[in-house]
C-alpha cells in the first residue's frame, strides 16, 4: 500500500536546518498495523503527516497505491485525503458547537452526501463505537474517552483505507487508554483497514504488528509476533 523511498523532510528554524526525516525507506502493506515510536521531536508526527498527504517531502517519494503523493496537484491530493485517509488526533479536534452526530456528519460534507444519508451513516458509526446514546451531546458534555470515540467515528464514517492516529491516547487516563487501544485494534481486525499509530507509550505500541522506531531522522522497524486476525 505504501512505499517510502529515501524520504527526507527538512525544516528551516531560524536559519538552522532541522532534519526531521533524513533518508527514510519503509514499506507498509495493506491491512498492516504499525506503531511509530521515538523521542520527542524526532519526526514521528512529520512521518504521519506525509503518510496522510498533509505535507510533502523535501525529497524522496511517498507512494500510496501506486501514486506519488508528493507529485500530486493540490486538488487531487485533497480528494485523495478525503477519500482514503481517516485522521485521529490527541486533542480530538471536535467542533465544540456541534453535537457528536454533527461532528461525524461533517466528514461526509465533501462527498456531497444528502442530509438523510449523512445522518444515517453518522448514527450507524456512533452505534458501532458504543455512542448511540450520546449522538445529540455536545463535546463539552462528553468524557475524554467519549470525545475520542466521536473523533474515531468521524474518521471512519467515510470508510477510509487507512486510519492515521497521532498520540490518540495521549490525553487519556490509563483505563481509558486501554479501552481506546482495544477499540482501534478491533476496528483494524473487523474493518480490514491499515492502521498507523504514533505513540510514546510502549504499552500501546506493543499491540501493533510492527514497531517503527524513529531516531535522528532515520527509521528502523522491529518485527513483532503476528497477531491473530
GIDA-V590001 format. One record per residue. RES is the residue in one small letter. SS is DSSP state (a for helix, b for strand, c for the rest). OMEGA is omega in degrees with one decimal (none if undefined). NEAR is the number of other ideal C-beta (glycine too) atoms within 8 Angstrom. Layout:
BEGIN
RES	SS	OMEGA	NEAR
RES	SS	OMEGA	NEAR
END
This chain:
BEGIN
x	c	176.7	10
x	b	169.3	12
x	b	176.6	7
x	b	-174.5	13
x	b	176.2	8
x	b	-175.4	9
x	b	177.0	16
x	b	176.0	14
x	b	-177.4	13
x	b	176.7	9
x	b	175.3	7
x	b	179.5	8
x	b	178.9	7
x	c	-179.8	4
x	c	176.4	4
x	b	179.4	6
x	b	176.3	7
x	b	-178.7	8
x	b	-177.3	9
x	b	174.1	11
x	b	-169.2	16
x	b	178.3	9
x	b	-177.4	10
x	b	171.9	15
x	b	-170.7	8
x	b	174.0	11
x	b	175.3	6
x	b	-176.0	10
x	c	175.8	8
x	c	-179.1	6
x	c	174.6	8
x	c	171.5	12
x	b	-175.6	14
x	b	171.5	13
x	b	178.1	16
x	b	-179.9	14
x	b	176.4	13
x	b	179.1	9
x	c	177.3	5
x	c	177.7	4
x	c	-176.6	4
x	c	170.7	11
x	c	-177.9	12
x	a	-178.7	11
x	a	176.5	8
x	a	178.9	11
x	a	-179.3	15
x	a	179.4	13
x	a	176.5	9
x	a	178.6	17
x	a	-178.8	14
x	c	179.3	11
x	c	177.6	12
x	c	178.0	6
x	c	-179.3	8
x	c	178.4	6
x	c	173.3	13
x	c	173.6	7
x	b	-175.5	6
x	b	-175.1	13
x	b	169.6	12
x	b	-174.5	13
x	b	178.4	12
x	b	-178.9	12
x	c	176.1	7
x	c	-178.2	4
x	b	178.9	8
x	b	-175.1	8
x	a	-178.4	13
x	a	-177.3	9
x	a	-178.9	5
x	c	172.9	11
x	c	-176.2	5
x	a	-179.9	6
x	a	179.2	6
x	a	-179.5	8
x	a	178.5	11
x	a	178.5	8
x	a	179.6	8
x	a	177.6	14
x	a	-177.6	11
x	a	-174.0	9
x	a	-165.6	8
x	a	-170.9	10
x	b	170.3	14
x	b	-175.4	12
x	b	175.1	9
x	b	-174.1	12
x	b	179.6	11
x	c	-173.9	8
x	c	174.8	5
x	c	178.0	12
x	c	175.0	5
x	c	176.3	11
x	c	-168.8	8
x	c	-177.1	7
x	c	179.0	4
x	c	176.5	10
x	b	176.9	9
x	a	179.6	17
x	a	-178.0	12
x	a	175.8	10
x	a	179.6	14
x	a	178.3	14
x	a	-175.6	13
x	a	-179.4	10
x	a	-177.3	10
x	a	-177.6	13
x	a	-179.8	9
x	a	-178.3	6
x	a	-179.2	7
x	c	177.0	4
x	c	179.4	8
x	c	-176.2	5
x	a	-178.5	5
x	a	-179.6	6
x	a	177.0	9
x	a	-179.4	12
x	a	-179.6	10
x	a	-177.6	8
x	a	179.1	12
x	a	-179.1	16
x	a	177.2	11
x	a	-178.3	8
x	a	176.0	12
x	a	177.4	16
x	a	178.5	9
x	a	-178.0	8
x	c	175.0	12
x	c	-176.2	6
x	c	-178.5	13
x	a	-177.4	8
x	a	179.8	4
x	a	-172.9	11
x	c	-176.5	12
x	c	179.8	6
x	c	171.9	9
x	b	179.4	10
x	a	-178.8	14
x	a	178.9	5
x	a	-177.4	5
x	c	174.0	12
x	c	178.5	6
x	a	179.3	11
x	a	178.0	10
x	a	177.4	11
x	a	178.8	12
x	a	175.3	16
x	a	175.9	13
x	a	179.2	19
x	a	177.6	14
x	a	177.1	16
x	a	178.4	16
x	a	179.5	13
x	a	-173.2	13
x	a	-171.3	15
x	c	180.0	13
x	c	177.4	11
x	c	-178.4	4
x	c	173.2	12
x	c	-173.7	9
x	b	172.0	14
x	b	-177.8	17
x	b	-174.0	12
x	b	-178.5	13
x	b	-178.3	11
x	c	-173.9	10
x	c	179.7	14
x	c	-173.1	13
x	c	-178.6	9
x	c	-174.0	8
x	c	175.3	11
x	c	-171.0	6
x	a	-178.6	6
x	a	179.8	6
x	a	175.1	13
x	a	-177.9	13
x	a	178.3	8
x	a	-178.0	9
x	a	178.9	15
x	a	177.0	11
x	a	177.6	8
x	a	179.7	11
x	a	179.1	14
x	a	178.2	10
x	a	179.1	8
x	a	176.8	13
x	a	-179.6	13
x	a	-172.2	8
x	a	-175.4	6
x	a	180.0	7
x	c	179.9	6
x	c	168.3	12
x	b	-175.6	14
x	b	177.0	14
x	b	-177.8	15
x	b	167.2	14
x	b	-179.2	13
x	c	172.3	13
x	c	-171.3	6
x	c	-177.4	9
x	a	178.9	6
x	a	174.7	7
x	a	-177.0	12
x	a	-177.6	12
x	c	178.3	9
x	c	-175.0	10
x	c	173.7	12
x	c	-178.1	8
x	b	177.0	12
x	b	174.8	13
x	b	-179.7	14
x	b	177.3	10
x	b	176.1	15
x	b	-179.8	9
x	c	178.4	5
x	c	179.8	13
x	b	-177.6	9
x	b	169.2	11
x	b	-175.7	7
x	b	177.3	9
x	b	178.8	8
x	b	176.7	4
x	c	176.2	10
x	c	-179.2	3
x	c	179.4	5
x	c	177.1	8
x	c	-178.7	3
x	c	none	3
END
